[in-house]
Amino acid sequence: MSDLINALAGAQAAGMKDAQLQSARELQRGAQWRVDFVSSENSMGFHAPQEASRILGEAIDLARKGQLEILLRK
């Protein structure tokens, strides 16, 4: 997540327009939602560690896709 957030901040500072960053921001929101869900769930995945791992895997995938979106739009 932090890599994607830093990439978004760097791209914005470099002058990329909001429209160019829209898809990367949507991917960041999806990834952040999944991280927040796992961290705020009362059992922290204790009762279903496989499901928590799956959701966190999706978060990683979405964050990396967001980074790729930024690189491809430069």
C-alpha positions in Angstrom: 0.0 0.0 0.0 2.7 2.5 0.9 4.5 1.9 -2.4 1.3 2.7 -4.3 0.5 5.8 -2.2 4.1 7.0 -2.7 3.7 6.4 -6.5 0.5 8.3 -6.5 2.0 11.2 -4.6 5.1 11.3 -6.9 3.0 11.1 -10.1 0.8 14.0 -8.9 3.9 16.0 -7.9 5.3 15.3 -11.4 2.2 16.9 -13.0 0.0 13.9 -13.9 -3.6 15.0 -14.2 -6.4 13.6 -12.0 -7.9 11.9 -15.0 -4.7 10.0 -15.6 -4.6 8.9 -12.0 -8.2 7.9 -11.7 -7.8 4.2 -12.3 -4.8 3.9 -10.0 -6.7 5.7 -7.3 -9.7 3.3 -7.7 -7.3 0.4 -7.3 -5.8 2.0 -4.2 -9.2 2.4 -2.7 -10.0 -1.3 -3.4 -6.7 -2.4 -1.9 -7.1 -0.2 1.2 -10.6 -1.4 1.8 -9.4 -5.0 1.9 -6.5 -4.1 4.3 -8.9 -2.2 6.5 -11.4 -5.1 6.5 -8.8 -7.6 7.7 -7.3 -5.3 10.3 -10.7 -4.2 11.7 -12.3 -7.6 11.8 -12.5 -8.6 15.4 -10.7 -11.9 15.2 -7.9 -10.5 12.9 -8.5 -13.6 10.8 -7.9 -16.0 13.6 -11.0 -18.1 12.8 -10.4 -18.1 9.1 -6.8 -17.4 8.4 -7.1 -18.7 4.8 -9.8 -16.1 4.1 -7.7 -13.3 5.6 -4.7 -14.4 3.5 -6.9 -14.5 0.4 -8.2 -11.0 1.0 -4.7 -9.6 1.8 -3.5 -11.3 -1.4 -6.2 -9.4 -3.3 -5.0 -6.2 -1.7 -1.4 -6.8 -2.8 -2.6 -7.6 -6.3 -4.7 -4.4 -6.5 -1.9 -2.2 -5.1 0.6 -3.6 -7.7 -1.9 -3.1 -10.5 -2.2 0.5 -9.4 1.5 1.0 -9.6 1.5 -0.4 -13.1 -1.3 2.0 -14.1 0.9 4.9 -13.1 4.0 3.6 -14.9 2.0 2.9 -18.1 0.5 6.4 -18.1 3.8 8.2 -17.8 
